[in-house]
Structures are given as C-alpha cells and as structure tokens.
Amino acid sequence: MKIGIIIVIILGLLTAGALNYHIILVDGGIKILKKADMTLEYTFVDARGAKKFKLFLIPELAEAGLKELLREEGITVER
C-alpha cells in the first residue's frame, strides 16, 4: 500500500513538471523553460543542428522565451 502511494505521488510530480516546463536539448546540453500555458505540447524539444531554426515558428515556444534562450547560446536569426 505504501509503495502504491509513493508511486502515485511520483507520477503526479512528473506530470506537473511536464505540464509546466519545456525541456529543450541544445548543442551545449539541456535547458529548461517555464511554459506560458499548462499543456503537454512541446514538453521535450530537440534544438540541435539545423532543427532549431524551425522552432522559432512555434508560438508556444516563442511565448516561453525560446528566442532569448537560443540567443544566450549564441544562436540568432536575422532578417
């Protein structure tokens, strides 16, 4: 019974984390951004290589501050 309660608590914490944070893989490691809305969309994002430029077009990631995060990594998109 105690193990079941512990498992439920751990799963609840993992779900809450997935709803509130973007986990982004960048070339230099892993970065975490707070989500603007509680959804499961774009919880895990791969921003390595050429894929990162497509991420600028996703509104959920733009609201969370992806542009500033990638700028800190030295990646910019200019017109």
C-alpha positions, 0 to 999 in steps of 0.5 A: 500500500505504501509503495502504491502511494509513493508511486502515485505521488511520483507520477503526479510530480512528473506530470506537473513538471511536464505540464509546466516546463519545456525541456529543450536539448541544445548543442551545449546540453539541456535547458529548461523553460517555464511554459506560458500555458499548462499543456503537454505540447512541446514538453521535450524539444530537440534544438540541435543542428539545423532543427532549431531554426524551425522552432522559432515558428512555434508560438508556444515556444516563442511565448516561453522565451525560446528566442532569448534562450537560443540567443544566450547560446549564441544562436540568432536569426536575422532578417 
